[in-house]
Amino acid sequence: MSATATPTAPARTYAAYSAPLWKRWLLTRETAVIVLTAAVILYSLANVPNFDGPLTMKFLLQDIAPILLIALPMTLVIITGEIDLSVASIMGLSSVLLGVLHDAGMSIPTAALLALLAGLACGALNGFLIAYVGLPSLAVTIGTLALFRGIAVGLLGTTAITDFPDDWSSLATGTIGESRIPLVMIPFVVLAIGFVVLLHFSTFGRGVYEIGLNDEAAHFTGVNVARTKMVLFLLSGVVSALAGIYFTLRYGSARGDNATGYELQVIAAVLLGGVSIFGGRGRLHGVLAGVVLIGVISSALRLESVTVNVTNIIVGLLLVASVILPSVLGWAGSRLPRKASAAPAEPRPDKDAATADV
């Protein structure tokens, strides 16, 4: 008696069904934003008067430096499905504290350290109410936006403190050697590397994405959801305070209304860079490209003597288009006819797997 075994199909793995690596990296929203940013820069260099001037790059980077800084923690916060609208108010509060404490006789480093601690405390308040009390981040940070801004304005009123040492002001406005790159880019690059490692190359970062996709499922897989959110809001608070200190020293003025409206610019850049407002999706390189894109557009339009209101309209339309376009493309793709693809045949048990030879 002899037996003839039915041939078995090779097992297919998850990688066999996924898109090629080059497609997953190149055909993405983040890559589209980077390409668009490069195109706008090239167009501005060729057509906008004085865009290639020696000071344009310096002022452009100085203008977007606070947004670049705050966009780092904001990206992680939004990926978890939360939001922080109080970042600009924390900037204003840290600015006022730096001015008031220095005016009272403290050195700039000591005053800056206390301002950073105040930003950390603001982030701790947001994080506690959201992560441990369970309140929605939108409602909490709208409230703390008003709270922190009110404290800042209450401390100084309508006055401004402008008596800052020239050495520190020069440090905030200086450049690296003879280049056009501001000194503030050094701490930004250090922080950016840290946040890239944290989000894309660590267990903590994987937990951030899991929380954004489904925080209950993330909890059951071992992610400490409350602690993760708390850490992110702490980072958001302290980095916002750092941005406020830089803002104050650059302009040489501590006011309660400093950085008003910056929270909308940060959120716009993060969403433009490919982060989903619903959480679970986004990469830092797309966000940084989004910040640069908005900065380049604003700088180019300003050199063309376009008013700020028109600039805001253009940036707003660009943001709306970036949010709507993926949905439109997904809907259009679902309407297109698709070829039927045969599923891989799986071996079936055969009653006559063995046949007898008489």
VEXPA-202979 format. One record per residue (C-alpha): residue number from 0; x, y, z. Coordinates in Angstrom, 3 decimals, always signed. Layout:
REM residues N
+-----+----------+----------+----------+
!  nr !        x !        y !        z !
+-----+----------+----------+----------+
! NUM !        X !        Y !        Z !
...
+-----+----------+----------+----------+
***
This chain:
REM residues 358
+-----+----------+----------+----------+
!  nr !        x !        y !        z !
+-----+----------+----------+----------+
!   0 !   +0.000 !   +0.000 !   +0.000 !
!   1 !   +1.372 !   +3.434 !   -0.926 !
!   2 !   +0.199 !   +6.905 !   +0.119 !
!   3 !   +0.146 !  +10.102 !   -1.942 !
!   4 !   +0.321 !  +13.239 !   +0.294 !
!   5 !   -1.544 !  +16.368 !   -0.802 !
!   6 !   +0.979 !  +19.199 !   -1.481 !
!   7 !   +0.731 !  +22.028 !   +1.028 !
!   8 !   +0.952 !  +25.716 !   +0.031 !
!   9 !   +3.774 !  +27.699 !   +1.649 !
!  10 !   +2.662 !  +29.724 !   +4.661 !
!  11 !   +2.241 !  +33.452 !   +3.980 !
!  12 !   +3.447 !  +35.876 !   +6.576 !
!  13 !   +2.243 !  +39.392 !   +7.457 !
!  14 !   +5.155 !  +40.876 !   +5.512 !
!  15 !   +3.895 !  +39.182 !   +2.347 !
!  16 !   +0.704 !  +41.226 !   +2.498 !
!  17 !   +2.288 !  +44.584 !   +3.455 !
!  18 !   +3.373 !  +47.274 !   +1.013 !
!  19 !   +7.055 !  +47.486 !   +0.037 !
!  20 !   +9.260 !  +49.535 !   +2.344 !
!  21 !   +9.924 !  +52.223 !   -0.293 !
!  22 !   +6.190 !  +52.714 !   -0.809 !
!  23 !   +5.521 !  +52.945 !   +2.921 !
!  24 !   +8.144 !  +55.689 !   +3.261 !
!  25 !   +7.798 !  +57.625 !   -0.005 !
!  26 !   +4.081 !  +57.481 !   -0.763 !
!  27 !   +3.019 !  +59.109 !   +2.485 !
!  28 !   +1.481 !  +62.363 !   +3.563 !
!  29 !   +4.682 !  +63.324 !   +5.371 !
!  30 !   +6.709 !  +62.941 !   +2.174 !
!  31 !   +4.155 !  +65.037 !   +0.297 !
!  32 !   +4.548 !  +67.839 !   +2.858 !
!  33 !   +8.351 !  +67.676 !   +2.570 !
!  34 !   +8.187 !  +67.841 !   -1.234 !
!  35 !   +5.717 !  +70.747 !   -1.076 !
!  36 !   +7.976 !  +72.590 !   +1.376 !
!  37 !  +10.988 !  +72.152 !   -0.909 !
!  38 !   +8.940 !  +73.358 !   -3.895 !
!  39 !   +7.751 !  +76.476 !   -2.049 !
!  40 !  +11.310 !  +77.276 !   -0.947 !
!  41 !  +12.652 !  +76.920 !   -4.501 !
!  42 !   +9.823 !  +79.032 !   -5.910 !
!  43 !  +10.410 !  +81.744 !   -3.280 !
!  44 !  +14.144 !  +81.803 !   -3.968 !
!  45 !  +13.486 !  +82.297 !   -7.675 !
!  46 !  +10.558 !  +84.715 !   -7.564 !
!  47 !  +10.268 !  +86.524 !   -4.223 !
!  48 !  +12.448 !  +89.637 !   -3.904 !
!  49 !  +15.055 !  +89.456 !   -1.124 !
!  50 !  +14.043 !  +85.928 !   -0.076 !
!  51 !  +17.610 !  +84.836 !   -0.761 !
!  52 !  +18.955 !  +87.767 !   +1.243 !
!  53 !  +21.516 !  +87.227 !   +4.023 !
!  54 !  +19.047 !  +87.881 !   +6.858 !
!  55 !  +15.969 !  +86.064 !   +5.558 !
!  56 !  +17.042 !  +82.621 !   +6.722 !
!  57 !  +18.045 !  +83.929 !  +10.133 !
!  58 !  +14.751 !  +85.724 !  +10.759 !
!  59 !  +12.736 !  +82.822 !   +9.336 !
!  60 !  +14.304 !  +80.322 !  +11.733 !
!  61 !  +14.007 !  +82.719 !  +14.661 !
!  62 !  +10.313 !  +83.261 !  +13.884 !
!  63 !   +9.461 !  +79.563 !  +13.748 !
!  64 !  +11.752 !  +78.472 !  +16.616 !
!  65 !   +9.025 !  +78.633 !  +19.335 !
!  66 !   +6.599 !  +76.719 !  +17.100 !
!  67 !   +9.265 !  +74.117 !  +16.300 !
!  68 !   +9.924 !  +73.616 !  +20.000 !
!  69 !   +6.286 !  +73.265 !  +21.070 !
!  70 !   +5.409 !  +71.104 !  +18.060 !
!  71 !   +7.668 !  +68.356 !  +19.439 !
!  72 !   +5.588 !  +67.464 !  +22.520 !
!  73 !   +2.341 !  +68.544 !  +20.833 !
!  74 !   +2.869 !  +65.843 !  +18.201 !
!  75 !   +2.969 !  +63.130 !  +20.845 !
!  76 !   -0.002 !  +64.604 !  +22.695 !
!  77 !   -2.190 !  +64.619 !  +19.568 !
!  78 !   -1.059 !  +61.121 !  +18.546 !
!  79 !   -2.548 !  +59.881 !  +21.847 !
!  80 !   -5.858 !  +61.458 !  +20.823 !
!  81 !   -5.540 !  +64.396 !  +23.236 !
!  82 !   -4.807 !  +68.088 !  +22.685 !
!  83 !   -3.162 !  +70.928 !  +24.617 !
!  84 !   -4.566 !  +74.397 !  +23.938 !
!  85 !   -2.773 !  +76.012 !  +26.876 !
!  86 !   +0.744 !  +76.024 !  +25.394 !
!  87 !   +0.685 !  +79.698 !  +24.335 !
!  88 !   -0.633 !  +80.758 !  +27.739 !
!  89 !   +2.209 !  +78.832 !  +29.394 !
!  90 !   +4.583 !  +80.737 !  +27.102 !
!  91 !   +3.064 !  +84.016 !  +28.266 !
!  92 !   +3.187 !  +83.005 !  +31.933 !
!  93 !   +6.839 !  +81.941 !  +31.737 !
!  94 !   +7.630 !  +85.204 !  +29.955 !
!  95 !   +6.032 !  +87.238 !  +32.742 !
!  96 !   +7.722 !  +85.203 !  +35.470 !
!  97 !  +11.111 !  +85.665 !  +33.824 !
!  98 !  +10.566 !  +89.429 !  +33.685 !
!  99 !   +9.116 !  +89.831 !  +37.175 !
! 100 !  +11.756 !  +87.691 !  +38.869 !
! 101 !  +14.614 !  +89.370 !  +37.032 !
! 102 !  +13.149 !  +92.775 !  +37.826 !
! 103 !  +13.102 !  +91.743 !  +41.502 !
! 104 !  +16.858 !  +91.135 !  +41.402 !
! 105 !  +17.257 !  +87.519 !  +40.328 !
! 106 !  +19.771 !  +86.515 !  +37.710 !
! 107 !  +18.491 !  +85.358 !  +34.333 !
! 108 !  +19.497 !  +81.685 !  +34.865 !
! 109 !  +17.710 !  +81.520 !  +38.236 !
! 110 !  +14.608 !  +83.274 !  +36.912 !
! 111 !  +14.582 !  +81.026 !  +33.844 !
! 112 !  +14.838 !  +77.909 !  +36.013 !
! 113 !  +11.851 !  +79.015 !  +38.096 !
! 114 !   +9.919 !  +79.804 !  +34.923 !
! 115 !  +10.651 !  +76.282 !  +33.649 !
! 116 !   +9.426 !  +74.841 !  +36.943 !
! 117 !   +6.248 !  +76.902 !  +36.584 !
! 118 !   +5.757 !  +75.439 !  +33.106 !
! 119 !   +6.268 !  +71.969 !  +34.567 !
! 120 !   +3.624 !  +72.716 !  +37.212 !
! 121 !   +1.194 !  +73.899 !  +34.523 !
! 122 !   +1.768 !  +70.677 !  +32.586 !
! 123 !   +1.280 !  +68.673 !  +35.778 !
! 124 !   -2.093 !  +70.312 !  +36.372 !
! 125 !   -3.224 !  +69.529 !  +32.827 !
! 126 !   -1.898 !  +65.994 !  +33.023 !
! 127 !   -3.499 !  +65.233 !  +36.386 !
! 128 !   -6.943 !  +66.433 !  +35.341 !
! 129 !   -6.787 !  +64.588 !  +32.014 !
! 130 !   -4.894 !  +61.398 !  +32.844 !
! 131 !   -6.039 !  +60.658 !  +36.391 !
! 132 !   -9.335 !  +62.510 !  +36.833 !
! 133 !  -10.421 !  +61.503 !  +33.334 !
! 134 !  -11.610 !  +64.890 !  +32.070 !
! 135 !  -11.518 !  +65.609 !  +28.311 !
! 136 !   -8.349 !  +67.404 !  +27.249 !
! 137 !  -10.218 !  +69.912 !  +25.082 !
! 138 !  -12.291 !  +71.169 !  +28.018 !
! 139 !   -9.389 !  +71.103 !  +30.491 !
! 140 !   -6.898 !  +72.977 !  +28.319 !
! 141 !   -9.465 !  +75.573 !  +27.250 !
! 142 !   -9.916 !  +76.275 !  +30.939 !
! 143 !   -6.212 !  +76.359 !  +31.735 !
! 144 !   -5.610 !  +78.495 !  +28.641 !
! 145 !   -7.727 !  +81.186 !  +30.268 !
! 146 !   -6.327 !  +80.471 !  +33.748 !
! 147 !   -2.639 !  +80.734 !  +32.850 !
! 148 !   -3.189 !  +83.756 !  +30.609 !
! 149 !   -5.182 !  +85.452 !  +33.349 !
! 150 !   -2.387 !  +84.893 !  +35.870 !
! 151 !   +0.167 !  +86.276 !  +33.417 !
! 152 !   -1.847 !  +89.403 !  +32.668 !
! 153 !   -2.709 !  +89.818 !  +36.345 !
! 154 !   +0.957 !  +89.834 !  +37.350 !
! 155 !   +1.953 !  +92.616 !  +34.961 !
! 156 !   -1.274 !  +94.228 !  +33.841 !
! 157 !   -0.706 !  +96.319 !  +30.738 !
! 158 !   +2.925 !  +97.080 !  +31.558 !
! 159 !   +6.000 !  +95.454 !  +30.072 !
! 160 !   +9.435 !  +94.670 !  +31.470 !
! 161 !  +12.184 !  +95.397 !  +28.979 !
! 162 !  +15.318 !  +95.676 !  +31.121 !
! 163 !  +17.139 !  +92.479 !  +30.161 !
! 164 !  +20.930 !  +92.072 !  +29.980 !
! 165 !  +22.366 !  +92.600 !  +26.503 !
! 166 !  +24.405 !  +89.419 !  +26.764 !
! 167 !  +21.293 !  +87.257 !  +27.121 !
! 168 !  +19.400 !  +89.129 !  +24.429 !
! 169 !  +22.360 !  +88.712 !  +22.100 !
! 170 !  +22.441 !  +85.000 !  +22.904 !
! 171 !  +18.775 !  +84.679 !  +21.883 !
! 172 !  +19.292 !  +86.590 !  +18.632 !
! 173 !  +22.822 !  +85.437 !  +17.762 !
! 174 !  +23.909 !  +82.971 !  +15.120 !
! 175 !  +26.291 !  +80.022 !  +15.022 !
! 176 !  +29.609 !  +81.545 !  +13.973 !
! 177 !  +29.356 !  +83.342 !  +10.642 !
! 178 !  +26.421 !  +81.269 !   +9.468 !
! 179 !  +22.801 !  +82.366 !   +9.202 !
! 180 !  +21.628 !  +79.674 !  +11.610 !
! 181 !  +20.405 !  +81.051 !  +14.979 !
! 182 !  +21.865 !  +79.687 !  +18.186 !
! 183 !  +18.402 !  +78.569 !  +19.302 !
! 184 !  +18.612 !  +75.794 !  +16.710 !
! 185 !  +21.186 !  +74.003 !  +18.897 !
! 186 !  +18.794 !  +73.219 !  +21.791 !
! 187 !  +16.056 !  +72.556 !  +19.247 !
! 188 !  +18.136 !  +69.917 !  +17.442 !
! 189 !  +19.020 !  +68.268 !  +20.760 !
! 190 !  +15.363 !  +68.154 !  +21.779 !
! 191 !  +14.267 !  +66.987 !  +18.316 !
! 192 !  +16.673 !  +64.037 !  +18.427 !
! 193 !  +15.395 !  +63.144 !  +21.885 !
! 194 !  +11.752 !  +63.249 !  +20.799 !
! 195 !  +12.459 !  +61.242 !  +17.629 !
! 196 !  +14.115 !  +58.512 !  +19.691 !
! 197 !  +11.311 !  +58.658 !  +22.251 !
! 198 !   +8.491 !  +58.377 !  +19.702 !
! 199 !   +9.933 !  +56.182 !  +16.960 !
! 200 !  +12.559 !  +54.012 !  +18.666 !
! 201 !  +11.298 !  +53.228 !  +22.145 !
! 202 !   +8.691 !  +51.168 !  +23.923 !
! 203 !   +7.233 !  +54.403 !  +25.283 !
! 204 !   +6.638 !  +55.634 !  +21.725 !
! 205 !   +4.890 !  +52.415 !  +20.722 !
! 206 !   +2.626 !  +52.915 !  +23.706 !
! 207 !   +1.827 !  +56.434 !  +22.502 !
! 208 !   +0.573 !  +55.062 !  +19.178 !
! 209 !   -1.377 !  +52.279 !  +20.890 !
! 210 !   -3.130 !  +54.782 !  +23.142 !
! 211 !   -4.123 !  +56.845 !  +20.115 !
! 212 !   -5.565 !  +53.822 !  +18.351 !
! 213 !   -7.434 !  +52.468 !  +21.375 !
! 214 !   -6.534 !  +53.442 !  +24.913 !
! 215 !   -8.551 !  +50.603 !  +26.475 !
! 216 !   -6.805 !  +48.011 !  +24.328 !
! 217 !   -3.467 !  +49.678 !  +25.130 !
! 218 !   -4.212 !  +49.314 !  +28.832 !
! 219 !   -4.844 !  +45.580 !  +28.437 !
! 220 !   -1.580 !  +45.150 !  +26.532 !
! 221 !   +0.375 !  +46.554 !  +29.470 !
! 222 !   +0.663 !  +50.253 !  +28.563 !
! 223 !   +0.306 !  +52.569 !  +31.555 !
! 224 !   -2.086 !  +54.972 !  +29.847 !
! 225 !   -2.397 !  +57.486 !  +32.684 !
! 226 !   +1.347 !  +57.719 !  +33.298 !
! 227 !   +2.080 !  +58.105 !  +29.571 !
! 228 !   -0.379 !  +60.975 !  +29.209 !
! 229 !   +0.960 !  +62.594 !  +32.367 !
! 230 !   +4.525 !  +62.499 !  +31.020 !
! 231 !   +3.435 !  +64.029 !  +27.712 !
! 232 !   +1.648 !  +66.958 !  +29.349 !
! 233 !   +4.639 !  +67.532 !  +31.619 !
! 234 !   +6.859 !  +67.694 !  +28.534 !
! 235 !   +4.405 !  +70.024 !  +26.825 !
! 236 !   +4.430 !  +72.381 !  +29.801 !
! 237 !   +8.188 !  +72.585 !  +30.263 !
! 238 !   +8.968 !  +72.922 !  +26.541 !
! 239 !   +6.322 !  +75.656 !  +26.226 !
! 240 !   +7.981 !  +77.496 !  +29.103 !
! 241 !  +11.340 !  +77.155 !  +27.345 !
! 242 !   +9.797 !  +78.642 !  +24.202 !
! 243 !   +8.403 !  +81.497 !  +26.291 !
! 244 !  +11.832 !  +82.262 !  +27.745 !
! 245 !  +13.357 !  +82.361 !  +24.276 !
! 246 !  +10.496 !  +84.546 !  +23.006 !
! 247 !  +11.051 !  +87.025 !  +25.853 !
! 248 !  +14.803 !  +87.309 !  +25.408 !
! 249 !  +14.579 !  +87.559 !  +21.632 !
! 250 !  +12.170 !  +90.501 !  +21.690 !
! 251 !  +13.507 !  +91.899 !  +24.976 !
! 252 !  +10.023 !  +92.292 !  +26.413 !
! 253 !   +8.039 !  +90.420 !  +29.059 !
! 254 !   +4.309 !  +90.964 !  +28.656 !
! 255 !   +1.229 !  +89.093 !  +29.767 !
! 256 !   -0.078 !  +88.877 !  +26.210 !
! 257 !   +3.118 !  +87.480 !  +24.682 !
! 258 !   +2.616 !  +84.593 !  +22.231 !
! 259 !   -1.163 !  +85.043 !  +22.064 !
! 260 !   -2.558 !  +82.741 !  +19.365 !
! 261 !   +0.534 !  +80.564 !  +19.067 !
! 262 !   -1.411 !  +77.463 !  +20.089 !
! 263 !   -3.369 !  +77.606 !  +16.823 !
! 264 !   -0.179 !  +77.924 !  +14.770 !
! 265 !   +1.344 !  +74.915 !  +16.521 !
! 266 !   -1.746 !  +72.744 !  +16.079 !
! 267 !   -2.081 !  +73.821 !  +12.437 !
! 268 !   +1.525 !  +72.817 !  +11.733 !
! 269 !   +1.111 !  +69.459 !  +13.498 !
! 270 !   -2.030 !  +68.576 !  +11.531 !
! 271 !   -0.530 !  +69.843 !   +8.285 !
! 272 !   +2.462 !  +67.574 !   +8.937 !
! 273 !   +0.308 !  +64.469 !   +8.793 !
! 274 !   -0.720 !  +63.818 !  +12.402 !
! 275 !   -4.300 !  +62.600 !  +12.710 !
! 276 !   -6.477 !  +64.699 !  +15.003 !
! 277 !   -8.157 !  +61.429 !  +16.041 !
! 278 !   -4.831 !  +59.985 !  +17.222 !
! 279 !   -2.793 !  +56.909 !  +16.390 !
! 280 !   -0.983 !  +58.318 !  +13.363 !
! 281 !   +1.828 !  +60.774 !  +12.641 !
! 282 !   +5.584 !  +61.203 !  +12.360 !
! 283 !   +7.824 !  +63.962 !  +13.608 !
! 284 !   +9.621 !  +64.631 !  +10.320 !
! 285 !   +6.292 !  +65.488 !   +8.679 !
! 286 !   +5.414 !  +67.850 !  +11.517 !
! 287 !   +8.732 !  +69.694 !  +11.313 !
! 288 !   +8.249 !  +70.045 !   +7.556 !
! 289 !   +4.781 !  +71.457 !   +8.236 !
! 290 !   +6.217 !  +74.085 !  +10.592 !
! 291 !   +8.840 !  +75.101 !   +8.020 !
! 292 !   +6.212 !  +75.208 !   +5.252 !
! 293 !   +3.992 !  +77.621 !   +7.188 !
! 294 !   +7.027 !  +79.724 !   +8.096 !
! 295 !   +8.260 !  +79.922 !   +4.503 !
! 296 !   +4.818 !  +80.857 !   +3.188 !
! 297 !   +4.435 !  +83.568 !   +5.837 !
! 298 !   +7.923 !  +84.954 !   +5.198 !
! 299 !   +7.493 !  +84.982 !   +1.416 !
! 300 !   +4.108 !  +86.693 !   +1.594 !
! 301 !   +5.465 !  +89.253 !   +4.037 !
! 302 !   +8.276 !  +90.092 !   +1.606 !
! 303 !   +5.617 !  +90.488 !   -1.084 !
! 304 !   +3.883 !  +93.039 !   +1.174 !
! 305 !   +0.871 !  +90.769 !   +1.652 !
! 306 !   -1.102 !  +91.571 !   +4.805 !
! 307 !   -1.199 !  +89.223 !   +7.771 !
! 308 !   -4.926 !  +88.615 !   +7.287 !
! 309 !   -4.363 !  +87.288 !   +3.765 !
! 310 !   -1.522 !  +85.117 !   +5.033 !
! 311 !   -3.782 !  +83.624 !   +7.690 !
! 312 !   -6.434 !  +82.895 !   +5.058 !
! 313 !   -3.924 !  +81.086 !   +2.842 !
! 314 !   -2.505 !  +79.037 !   +5.700 !
! 315 !   -6.030 !  +78.210 !   +6.875 !
! 316 !   -7.072 !  +77.030 !   +3.416 !
! 317 !   -3.925 !  +74.922 !   +3.189 !
! 318 !   -4.707 !  +73.318 !   +6.535 !
! 319 !   -8.319 !  +72.594 !   +5.596 !
! 320 !   -7.179 !  +71.088 !   +2.297 !
! 321 !   -4.608 !  +68.898 !   +4.071 !
! 322 !   -7.296 !  +67.549 !   +6.410 !
! 323 !   -9.948 !  +67.006 !   +3.733 !
! 324 !   -7.744 !  +65.653 !   +0.934 !
! 325 !   -6.949 !  +62.240 !   +2.517 !
! 326 !  -10.667 !  +61.614 !   +3.093 !
! 327 !  -11.506 !  +62.632 !   -0.474 !
! 328 !   -8.789 !  +60.406 !   -1.911 !
! 329 !   -9.924 !  +57.510 !   +0.268 !
! 330 !  -13.528 !  +57.960 !   -0.862 !
! 331 !  -12.467 !  +58.185 !   -4.516 !
! 332 !  -10.341 !  +55.070 !   -4.150 !
! 333 !  -13.232 !  +53.133 !   -2.681 !
! 334 !  -15.392 !  +54.052 !   -5.701 !
! 335 !  -12.933 !  +52.712 !   -8.251 !
! 336 !  -13.472 !  +49.174 !   -9.527 !
! 337 !  -10.917 !  +46.710 !   -8.263 !
! 338 !   -9.715 !  +43.472 !   -9.666 !
! 339 !  -10.778 !  +40.456 !   -7.751 !
! 340 !   -7.779 !  +38.868 !   -6.170 !
! 341 !   -7.889 !  +35.224 !   -5.397 !
! 342 !   -7.061 !  +34.329 !   -1.850 !
! 343 !   -4.217 !  +31.905 !   -1.414 !
! 344 !   -5.490 !  +28.342 !   -1.509 !
! 345 !   -5.238 !  +26.561 !   +1.774 !
! 346 !   -4.803 !  +22.818 !   +1.992 !
! 347 !   -7.989 !  +20.921 !   +2.802 !
! 348 !   -8.063 !  +17.557 !   +4.450 !
! 349 !   -8.831 !  +14.802 !   +1.928 !
! 350 !  -10.668 !  +11.744 !   +2.936 !
! 351 !   -8.775 !   +9.819 !   +0.269 !
! 352 !   -5.355 !  +11.204 !   +1.164 !
! 353 !   -4.061 !   +7.704 !   +0.906 !
! 354 !   -5.029 !   +5.365 !   -1.908 !
! 355 !   -4.450 !   +1.645 !   -1.803 !
! 356 !   -2.823 !   -0.160 !   -4.698 !
! 357 !   -4.241 !   -3.575 !   -5.213 !
+-----+----------+----------+----------+
***
